[in-house]
Amino acid sequence: MISSNLYQKYLPKEITSEEMAAIEENSESIGFPRRFMMENAGALTADFISNKLAVKEKRVLIVCGTGNNGGDGFVIARHLRNFGATISLMLIGKPGEIRTDEARSNWSLIENMDEVKKTYIIDTSQINLFTKEIATADLIIDAMLGTGVRGKLREPMISVVNVINSSGKQVFAVDTPTGLDPSTGEVLGEAVKASYTITYHKMKRGLKAKPEYTGEIEVKQIGVPLEAEFFVGPGDVRRAIKPRKIYSHKGDNGYILVIGGSEVFSGAPALAALSALRTGAGLVHILAPASVSGSIRQMSPDLIVHHFQSNNLDSSALDLVEELTQKADTLVVGPGLGLDESTVNTVHKIIGKVNGRIPVVLDADGFKAAKSNLKILENTVATPHAGEFKYVFETPMEEEWWNRLDKAVEVAKEHRFTLILKGHDTIITDGKKAKVNRWNTPGLAVGGTGDVLSGILATLLAWKQDRFVSAVASTYIHGDAGKKAVAKKGFHILASDLIEEIPNAMKPFDVEEA
């Protein structure tokens, strides 16, 4: 049995709102839905308030938005009414604008509670109504925006916040005071100044920076399992996705350069490049030896192939590398490259020139080239399996992820790189944080699937530039594409079958941005 202490060892003590959103989605995917989280959050907050104040026969004004923070407020209203409080609930918006199923469900309960007074603020012309309500309230609960806040507040919310702050009443903020970015502590124009802030699951990173807005902070556990945070899930993918703009062009969606191939191997760089395109990259170029460049071109008309004259990568390619990396957003080095001495030395030179300027993925032989110069690992994302890891670090790895984890984190920390240690349970670590991807299939145990992972990863890096977030998400997309391929063909898939399933794995996360 695995102890939860192992999960907690590598999980952060404080998180951002983006991380919390991912945890919530992961939690739902493993069977703990948001409606349970909302019920627990509301019930615990109501209990906290009733323990701070005798709420029986008190007039409580709950100000709610149309998102899940408002849904928490609806639950709080229900529980405090049962504790004997007189509830006035003010919705910023119209009931028809409530955005989520769980919030709508809790609003339906409120509509059936005749004793709860319900009013609505649609625009600033109704602020006088709010001012009258607040004058008779004994305490105020702020459930307007929560951790989903984006950008500076707008009317009528600005006016609502100003009235709350000038009321002199005790204010309880749900998850975060409205207008305070819980990730950064930035005040988004205006923000509620709360007496207490009740936040959920973990402390949000920005809250402690602004005690004049948060007041006393209480963290409540709402039943989210640790597994939803430690194991990779769909929420981690959503964090890494770049919305597709209506007027975008190919240059907006990532320019990937793959350096790979040798006189023996031609398929590997093509697999990496095609997987990057299927993930959503706008442009992918391959740099390969002339001896195999022709065969790579023949694999797909979608591939843009450049070549140098040697049979294997050597210093004669450096000028072309310099030219091609000027426009690239991500560089992938290694698929099918070989380990000729001149190739290894050239890999060292390439990484030395570009590392720090653009993200670098070291795959297969690119990673193996680090054996004679571990310094090239710094700031890269490397994708070895256990055999390649052993080759470079001369350290064998056991099969079980829990027996690999400490060593993987230690190595990533020492050499300051992000490690994807591939296996049935893949470890992702930057030497500080660590996650494990269990969304996988033994059908991936076939040649070329690692090259596919590199292409997925390269595209996500081009979009977000965050090595750990991109690495985590890439393993889930890779595993999901593998599961979908196996569902169609059984354990008889090729790496090319995996590439064809990437769009199906990505489709649930596709977002079009105006």
Phi, psi and omega per residue, in radians:
M1 nan 2.339 -3.123
I2 -1.537 2.258 3.136
S3 -1.345 2.471 3.071
S4 -1.111 -0.314 3.087
N5 -1.061 -0.520 3.124
L6 -1.188 -0.671 3.063
Y7 -1.104 -0.882 -3.027
Q8 -1.140 -0.441 -3.114
K9 -1.022 -0.605 -3.058
Y10 -2.012 0.216 3.064
L11 -1.707 2.478 -3.103
P12 -1.209 2.609 3.105
K13 -1.348 -0.494 3.118
E14 -2.196 2.573 -3.087
I15 -2.315 2.920 3.054
T16 -1.649 2.959 3.096
S17 -1.152 -0.568 3.102
E18 -1.144 -0.710 3.099
E19 -1.152 -0.662 3.123
M20 -1.131 -0.704 3.110
A21 -1.073 -0.700 3.109
A22 -1.148 -0.713 3.132
I23 -1.096 -0.724 3.132
E24 -1.103 -0.752 3.131
E25 -1.163 -0.715 3.090
N26 -1.085 -0.694 -3.131
S27 -1.086 -0.766 3.114
E28 -1.093 -0.641 -3.085
S29 -1.190 -0.396 3.130
I30 -1.800 0.152 2.971
G31 1.947 0.113 3.077
F32 -2.007 1.643 -2.943
P33 -1.309 2.849 -3.110
R34 -1.091 -0.526 -3.132
R35 -1.132 -0.539 3.061
F36 -1.235 -0.740 3.110
M37 -1.035 -0.763 -3.119
M38 -1.119 -0.772 3.129
E39 -1.092 -0.792 -3.138
N40 -1.131 -0.747 3.141
A41 -1.057 -0.822 -3.121
G42 -1.143 -0.757 -3.126
A43 -1.127 -0.768 -3.136
L44 -1.165 -0.644 3.118
T45 -1.187 -0.752 3.092
A46 -1.056 -0.718 3.115
D47 -1.121 -0.716 3.117
F48 -1.078 -0.795 -3.120
I49 -1.116 -0.750 -3.112
S50 -1.182 -0.452 3.068
N51 -1.361 -0.470 3.098
K52 -1.409 -0.631 -3.083
L53 -2.344 2.561 3.012
A54 -1.350 1.789 -2.990
V55 -1.498 -0.209 -3.114
K56 -1.036 2.212 -3.129
E57 1.164 0.202 3.030
K58 -1.523 2.634 3.094
R59 -1.618 2.027 -3.082
V60 -1.971 2.148 3.082
L61 -1.767 2.089 3.130
I62 -1.944 2.063 -3.092
V63 -1.782 2.044 -2.978
C64 -2.092 2.524 2.973
G65 -1.608 -3.033 -3.076
T66 -1.729 0.151 3.096
G67 -1.800 -2.805 -3.097
N68 -1.249 -0.412 3.040
N69 -1.132 -0.708 3.030
G70 -1.095 -0.675 3.079
G71 -1.024 -0.715 3.045
D72 -1.014 -0.712 3.127
G73 -1.099 -0.655 3.106
F74 -1.091 -0.723 3.122
V75 -1.139 -0.754 3.114
I76 -1.017 -0.745 -3.140
A77 -1.020 -0.770 -3.120
R78 -1.083 -0.789 -3.099
H79 -1.238 -0.743 -3.132
L80 -1.162 -0.610 3.058
R81 -1.055 -0.704 3.118
N82 -1.194 -0.397 3.072
F83 -1.437 -0.040 3.076
G84 1.797 0.084 3.123
A85 -1.380 2.705 3.003
T86 -1.651 2.100 -2.953
I87 -1.876 2.272 2.933
S88 -2.067 2.107 -3.096
L89 -1.955 2.171 -3.136
M90 -1.999 2.115 -3.117
L91 -1.719 2.213 3.056
I92 -1.500 1.583 -3.050
G93 2.250 -2.977 -3.131
K94 -1.854 2.606 3.106
P95 -0.937 -0.621 3.139
G96 -1.179 -0.196 -3.135
E97 -1.663 -0.014 3.112
I98 -1.102 2.234 -2.783
R99 -1.624 -0.388 -3.033
T100 -2.114 2.729 -3.110
D101 -1.071 -0.759 -3.080
E102 -1.193 -0.626 3.080
A103 -1.218 -0.707 3.109
R104 -1.093 -0.689 3.129
S105 -1.067 -0.749 -3.139
N106 -1.285 -0.507 3.046
W107 -1.159 -0.664 3.110
S108 -1.029 -0.661 3.076
L109 -1.119 -0.761 3.131
I110 -1.055 -0.723 -3.128
E111 -1.069 -0.451 3.139
N112 -1.591 0.063 3.121
M113 -1.810 1.705 -3.027
D114 -1.115 -0.515 -3.079
E115 -1.304 -0.260 3.124
V116 -1.506 2.080 3.103
K117 -1.341 2.284 -3.068
K118 -2.147 2.147 3.073
T119 -2.334 2.896 -3.008
Y120 -2.342 2.449 3.018
I121 -2.008 2.012 -3.122
I122 -1.747 -0.618 -3.139
D123 -2.630 -3.130 -3.032
T124 -1.207 -0.253 3.126
S125 -1.159 -0.268 -3.104
Q126 -1.784 0.173 -3.112
I127 -1.108 -0.596 3.115
N128 -1.048 -0.637 3.075
L129 -1.067 -0.746 3.121
F130 -1.139 -0.711 -3.133
T131 -1.069 -0.690 3.106
K132 -1.152 -0.714 3.126
E133 -1.107 -0.739 -3.058
I134 -1.226 -0.474 -3.117
A135 -1.166 -0.519 -3.107
T136 -1.684 -0.032 -3.080
A137 -1.449 2.539 3.035
D138 -1.527 -0.488 3.071
L139 -2.703 2.792 -3.069
I140 -2.156 2.426 3.031
I141 -2.020 2.149 -3.132
D142 -1.653 1.858 3.097
A143 -2.236 0.812 -3.041
M144 -1.524 -0.930 -3.009
L145 -2.171 -0.704 3.139
G146 1.149 -2.653 -3.031
T147 -1.340 -0.113 3.138
G148 -1.494 0.201 -3.093
V149 -1.072 2.382 3.118
R150 -2.406 2.028 3.079
G151 1.334 3.050 -3.082
K152 -1.163 2.579 3.136
L153 -1.115 2.637 3.075
R154 -2.141 2.927 3.054
E155 -1.233 2.606 0.085
P156 -1.493 0.068 -3.038
M157 -1.137 -0.601 3.120
I158 -1.043 -0.816 -3.133
S159 -1.128 -0.683 3.102
V160 -1.060 -0.799 3.127
V161 -1.059 -0.758 -3.127
N162 -1.115 -0.689 3.105
V163 -1.146 -0.733 3.100
I164 -1.045 -0.807 -3.075
N165 -1.180 -0.448 -3.130
S166 -1.652 0.044 -3.038
S167 -1.360 -0.481 -3.072
G168 1.338 0.122 -3.124
K169 -1.586 2.769 3.033
Q170 -1.223 2.387 -3.079
V171 -2.171 2.263 3.046
F172 -1.904 2.063 -3.137
A173 -1.642 2.338 -3.129
V174 -1.618 1.963 3.133
D175 1.316 -0.900 3.046
T176 -2.776 2.581 3.053
P177 -1.069 2.350 3.131
T178 -0.987 2.238 3.139
G179 1.694 -0.106 3.091
L180 -1.834 2.097 3.100
D181 -1.233 1.995 -3.057
P182 -1.254 -0.271 3.135
S183 -1.469 -0.647 -3.025
T184 -1.974 -0.342 -3.034
G185 1.442 0.085 -3.141
E186 -1.252 2.386 3.028
V187 -1.553 2.136 -2.995
L188 -1.582 1.129 -3.116
G189 1.568 -1.175 3.062
E190 -2.334 2.692 3.084
A191 -2.646 2.590 3.073
V192 -1.126 2.389 3.032
K193 -1.755 1.794 -3.006
A194 -1.604 2.672 2.982
S195 -1.419 -0.628 3.120
Y196 -2.440 2.527 2.990
T197 -2.145 2.186 3.092
I198 -1.872 1.917 -3.128
T199 -1.944 2.858 -2.896
Y200 -2.100 2.532 3.080
H201 1.276 -1.079 3.122
K202 -2.558 2.807 3.039
M203 -1.064 2.339 3.049
K204 -1.507 2.396 -2.893
R205 -0.998 -0.607 -3.045
G206 -1.529 -0.196 -3.003
L207 -1.152 -0.722 -3.048
K208 -1.198 -0.259 -3.121
A209 -1.344 -0.263 -3.034
K210 -2.301 1.149 -3.118
P211 -1.100 -0.417 3.117
E212 -1.199 -0.293 3.083
Y213 -1.814 -0.583 -3.051
T214 -1.532 -0.466 -2.970
G215 1.113 -2.587 3.099
E216 -1.277 2.310 -3.102
I217 -1.833 2.290 3.077
E218 -2.111 2.228 3.088
V219 -1.747 2.185 -3.126
K220 -1.996 2.343 3.061
Q221 -1.440 2.169 -3.057
I222 -1.900 0.299 3.033
G223 1.639 0.090 3.124
V224 -1.162 2.138 -3.122
P225 -1.218 2.551 3.118
L226 -1.013 -0.520 -3.139
E227 -1.034 -0.533 -3.135
A228 -1.199 -0.360 3.130
E229 -1.718 -0.607 -3.036
F230 -1.489 -0.679 -3.126
F231 -1.609 2.494 -3.072
V232 -1.205 2.437 3.134
G233 -2.545 -3.067 -3.083
P234 -1.085 -0.489 3.094
G235 -1.084 -0.555 3.117
D236 -1.206 -0.564 3.089
V237 -1.210 -0.765 -3.109
R238 -1.020 -0.604 3.111
R239 -1.099 -0.518 -2.995
A240 -1.637 -0.149 -3.022
I241 -1.421 2.423 3.052
K242 -1.733 2.133 3.098
P243 -1.036 2.511 -3.140
R244 -1.553 2.028 3.136
K245 -1.270 2.555 -3.132
I246 -1.030 -0.736 -3.073
Y247 -1.759 0.472 -3.135
S248 -1.269 2.707 2.993
H249 -2.155 3.032 -2.985
K250 -1.043 -0.528 3.134
G251 -1.188 -0.347 3.130
D252 -1.345 -0.301 -2.937
N253 -1.884 0.277 3.031
G254 1.856 2.212 3.083
Y255 -1.987 1.972 -3.068
I256 -1.906 2.379 2.999
L257 -2.004 2.182 3.082
V258 -1.908 2.122 3.048
I259 -1.856 1.989 -3.082
G260 -2.945 -3.083 -3.122
G261 1.539 2.679 3.099
S262 -2.742 -3.130 -3.109
E263 -1.130 -0.256 3.108
V264 -1.721 -0.706 -2.992
F265 -2.011 2.173 3.098
S266 -2.112 -0.427 -3.035
G267 -1.305 -0.554 -3.000
A268 -1.032 -0.887 3.140
P269 -1.108 -0.568 3.102
A270 -1.142 -0.720 3.122
L271 -1.102 -0.742 3.112
A272 -1.102 -0.760 -3.107
A273 -1.170 -0.775 -3.126
L274 -1.163 -0.616 3.105
S275 -1.197 -0.610 3.074
A276 -1.105 -0.730 3.109
L277 -1.132 -0.748 3.138
R278 -1.172 -0.468 3.085
T279 -1.270 -0.477 3.095
G280 2.270 0.161 3.089
A281 -1.107 2.585 -3.132
G282 -1.426 -0.648 -3.110
L283 -2.501 2.366 3.050
V284 -2.329 2.186 3.090
H285 -1.971 2.550 3.051
I286 -2.035 2.373 2.990
L287 -1.985 2.083 -3.034
A288 -2.507 2.853 3.089
P289 -1.112 2.619 3.125
A290 -1.013 -0.523 -3.084
S291 -1.096 -0.429 -3.126
V292 -2.138 -0.088 -3.053
S293 -1.079 -0.636 3.140
G294 -1.117 -0.752 -3.140
S295 -1.195 -0.564 3.092
I296 -1.155 -0.757 3.128
R297 -1.026 -0.640 -3.086
Q298 -1.255 -0.265 -3.114
M299 -1.237 -0.539 -3.124
S300 -2.864 2.432 3.048
P301 -1.241 -0.179 -3.134
D302 -1.402 -0.176 -3.056
L303 -1.585 2.362 3.037
I304 -1.843 2.013 -2.977
V305 -2.072 2.257 3.005
H306 -1.955 2.689 -3.128
H307 -2.427 2.773 2.977
F308 -2.118 2.878 -2.905
Q309 -1.387 -0.426 -3.099
S310 -1.204 2.760 3.089
N311 -1.296 -0.387 3.111
N312 -2.382 2.751 3.127
L313 -1.004 2.238 3.023
D314 -2.593 -3.028 -3.014
S315 -1.119 -0.283 3.106
S316 -1.148 -0.287 -3.122
A317 -1.572 -0.108 -2.970
L318 -1.105 -0.694 -3.141
D319 -1.107 -0.715 3.122
L320 -1.188 -0.666 3.060
V321 -1.039 -0.781 3.134
E322 -1.037 -0.761 -3.140
E323 -1.144 -0.815 -3.044
L324 -1.262 -0.538 -3.117
T325 -1.370 -0.172 3.130
Q326 -1.104 -0.568 -3.122
K327 -1.777 -0.223 -3.013
A328 -1.241 2.536 3.037
D329 -1.652 -0.470 3.111
T330 -2.546 2.497 3.082
L331 -2.026 2.254 3.023
V332 -1.914 2.165 -3.123
V333 -2.139 2.138 2.964
G334 2.394 -0.547 -3.033
P335 -1.031 2.037 3.100
G336 1.184 0.337 -2.982
L337 -1.289 -0.572 -3.037
G338 1.475 2.984 -3.071
L339 -2.186 0.565 2.981
D340 -0.959 2.525 -3.067
E341 -0.990 -0.739 3.134
S342 -1.170 -0.543 3.100
T343 -1.165 -0.819 3.131
V344 -1.042 -0.804 -3.139
N345 -1.102 -0.634 3.137
T346 -1.232 -0.658 3.052
V347 -1.010 -0.757 3.117
H348 -1.027 -0.754 -3.125
K349 -1.174 -0.720 -3.141
I350 -1.091 -0.842 -3.128
I351 -1.092 -0.698 3.107
G352 -1.041 -0.586 -3.115
K353 -1.386 -0.689 -2.982
V354 -1.813 -0.357 -3.039
N355 -1.103 2.284 -3.068
G356 1.729 -0.430 3.095
R357 -1.559 -0.745 3.045
I358 -2.387 2.732 3.091
P359 -1.106 2.497 -3.130
V360 -2.147 2.278 3.019
V361 -1.822 2.136 3.071
L362 -1.804 1.952 -3.068
D363 -2.090 2.535 2.975
A364 0.901 -2.063 -3.082
D365 -1.177 -0.420 3.043
G366 -1.104 -0.711 3.076
F367 -1.221 -0.734 -3.132
K368 -1.067 -0.496 3.125
A369 -1.101 -0.314 3.128
A370 -1.277 -0.223 -3.104
K371 -0.974 -0.679 -3.107
S372 -1.645 0.016 3.127
N373 -2.808 1.411 -3.062
L374 -1.117 -0.303 -3.118
K375 -1.105 -0.456 -3.104
I376 -1.194 -0.249 3.128
L377 -1.215 -0.452 -3.016
E378 -0.964 2.253 3.105
N379 1.235 0.070 3.113
T380 -1.602 3.022 2.884
V381 -2.008 2.110 -3.110
A382 -1.943 2.526 -2.989
T383 -2.197 0.932 -3.088
P384 -1.402 2.684 2.834
H385 -1.563 3.121 -3.009
A386 -1.052 -0.643 3.138
G387 -1.151 -0.735 3.113
E388 -1.197 -0.652 3.078
F389 -1.053 -0.796 3.125
K390 -1.101 -0.670 3.140
Y391 -1.053 -0.760 -3.076
V392 -1.388 -0.775 -3.016
F393 -1.807 -0.009 3.126
E394 0.942 0.665 -3.124
T395 -2.240 1.982 3.085
P396 -1.230 2.629 3.140
M397 -2.083 2.387 3.057
E398 -1.292 2.904 -3.074
E399 -1.223 -0.746 -3.004
E400 -1.286 2.373 -3.083
W401 -1.082 -0.606 -3.102
W402 -1.208 -0.354 3.049
N403 -1.581 -0.153 3.108
R404 -1.729 -0.426 -2.853
L405 -1.023 -0.908 -3.071
D406 -1.029 -0.743 -3.133
K407 -1.160 -0.714 3.131
A408 -1.062 -0.790 3.138
V409 -1.128 -0.732 -3.140
E410 -1.035 -0.803 -3.112
V411 -1.177 -0.766 3.131
A412 -1.079 -0.686 3.129
K413 -1.184 -0.785 -3.093
E414 -1.093 -0.702 -3.042
H415 -1.817 0.090 2.972
R416 0.974 0.941 3.072
F417 -2.438 2.947 3.080
T418 -1.709 2.218 -3.033
L419 -1.956 2.215 2.904
I420 -1.882 1.766 3.135
L421 -1.596 1.753 -2.989
K422 -1.248 2.566 3.083
G423 3.098 -3.091 3.087
H424 -1.029 -0.661 2.959
D425 -1.970 1.849 -2.997
T426 -1.556 2.301 3.118
I427 -1.662 2.342 3.046
I428 -2.152 2.196 -3.131
T429 -2.640 2.559 3.024
D430 -1.911 0.238 -3.128
G431 1.611 -0.191 3.069
K432 -2.086 -1.073 3.104
K433 -1.619 2.771 3.065
A434 -2.636 2.503 3.028
K435 -2.419 2.820 3.121
V436 -2.197 2.308 3.063
N437 -1.731 1.982 3.090
R438 -1.766 -0.063 -3.100
W439 -1.416 1.505 -2.893
N440 -2.648 3.095 3.107
T441 -2.638 2.498 3.063
P442 -1.139 -0.189 3.059
G443 -1.123 -0.294 3.119
L444 -1.336 -0.117 -3.139
A445 -1.385 1.176 3.113
V446 -2.586 2.593 -3.077
G447 -0.996 2.403 3.052
G448 1.741 -0.307 -3.099
T449 -1.209 -0.494 3.061
G450 -1.156 -0.614 3.076
D451 -1.126 -0.630 3.092
V452 -1.098 -0.761 3.096
L453 -1.010 -0.736 -3.124
S454 -1.077 -0.671 3.111
G455 -1.170 -0.728 3.077
I456 -1.053 -0.876 -3.135
L457 -1.014 -0.780 -3.107
A458 -1.037 -0.687 3.141
T459 -1.179 -0.784 3.131
L460 -1.099 -0.662 3.078
L461 -1.108 -0.673 3.112
A462 -1.115 -0.557 -3.117
W463 -1.389 -0.796 -2.950
K464 -1.941 -0.424 -3.123
Q465 1.113 0.201 3.106
D466 -1.802 1.958 -2.981
R467 -1.143 -0.807 -3.077
F468 -1.211 -0.823 -3.140
V469 -1.037 -0.771 -3.130
S470 -1.168 -0.717 -3.141
A471 -1.094 -0.794 3.138
V472 -1.042 -0.880 -3.081
A473 -1.102 -0.667 -3.085
S474 -1.081 -0.619 -3.113
T475 -1.197 -0.593 3.128
Y476 -1.242 -0.789 3.116
I477 -1.048 -0.780 3.125
H478 -1.033 -0.836 -3.138
G479 -1.151 -0.668 -3.128
D480 -1.201 -0.714 3.070
A481 -1.068 -0.688 3.091
G482 -1.099 -0.765 3.120
K483 -1.072 -0.722 -3.134
K484 -1.179 -0.675 3.109
A485 -1.145 -0.738 3.140
V486 -1.168 -0.622 3.113
A487 -1.067 -0.531 -3.135
K488 -1.524 -0.639 -2.962
K489 -2.145 -0.026 -3.065
G490 1.302 -2.872 -3.106
F491 -1.454 0.927 -3.089
H492 -2.367 0.486 -3.015
I493 -1.510 2.750 2.983
L494 -1.881 2.865 3.090
A495 -1.027 -0.597 3.123
S496 -1.156 -0.525 3.051
D497 -1.132 -0.650 3.124
L498 -1.086 -0.767 -3.132
I499 -1.036 -0.707 -3.118
E500 -1.158 -0.359 -3.137
E501 -1.631 -0.135 -3.141
I502 -1.016 -0.785 3.114
P503 -1.018 -0.634 3.116
N504 -1.200 -0.607 3.073
A505 -1.225 -0.562 -3.105
M506 -1.463 -0.450 -2.964
K507 -0.958 -0.702 -3.141
P508 -1.098 -0.274 -3.068
F509 -1.869 0.016 -3.114
D510 -1.123 2.281 3.138
V511 -2.325 2.304 3.049
E512 -1.801 2.189 -3.103
E513 -1.836 2.313 -3.141
A514 -1.158 nan nan
